């Protein structure tokens, strides 16, 4: 019985970790200098001379 409960706990923890990990937003950019270190946050602004450059976040909406 202990082994079954421990297995259930581990599977549930792995599943919930996976759900949390895939739900985290992931930043992406296109058209920026590849040699530049990009930082994100409220105190950082992204600028570039490339008119077609863009940036955003990928995220999964859990329903």
C-alpha positions in Angstrom: 0.0 0.0 0.0 2.9 2.4 0.8 4.5 1.8 -2.6 1.2 2.5 -4.4 0.7 5.7 -2.5 4.3 6.8 -3.1 3.9 6.1 -6.8 0.6 8.1 -7.0 2.3 11.0 -5.2 5.3 11.0 -7.6 3.1 10.8 -10.7 0.8 13.6 -9.4 3.9 15.8 -8.6 5.4 15.2 -12.0 2.1 15.9 -13.8 1.6 19.2 -11.9 5.2 20.3 -12.4 4.8 19.7 -16.1 1.5 21.7 -16.2 3.2 24.6 -14.3 6.3 24.5 -16.5 4.4 24.6 -19.8 2.2 27.4 -18.6 5.1 29.8 -17.9 5.4 32.5 -20.6 8.4 32.3 -22.9 9.8 35.4 -24.4 10.7 35.4 -28.2 12.3 38.0 -30.5 12.8 38.3 -34.2 14.9 40.9 -36.1 17.2 41.9 -33.2 21.0 41.6 -33.2 22.0 38.1 -32.2 25.2 39.3 -30.5 23.3 41.6 -28.2 22.3 40.4 -24.7 18.6 40.8 -24.4 17.1 41.5 -21.1 13.4 41.7 -20.2 11.6 43.4 -17.4 9.8 46.6 -16.5 13.0 48.7 -16.5 14.2 47.5 -19.9 13.1 48.8 -23.3 13.9 47.0 -26.6 14.9 49.1 -29.6 16.2 48.3 -33.0 16.7 49.9 -36.4 15.0 46.9 -38.1 11.4 47.9 -39.1 10.2 44.3 -39.2 11.6 43.3 -35.8 9.1 42.0 -33.3 8.9 40.4 -29.9 6.3 38.7 -27.7 5.5 35.9 -25.3 4.4 32.4 -26.0 2.2 30.9 -23.3 -0.3 28.2 -22.9 -3.7 29.0 -21.5 -4.9 26.3 -19.2 -8.7 25.7 -19.2 
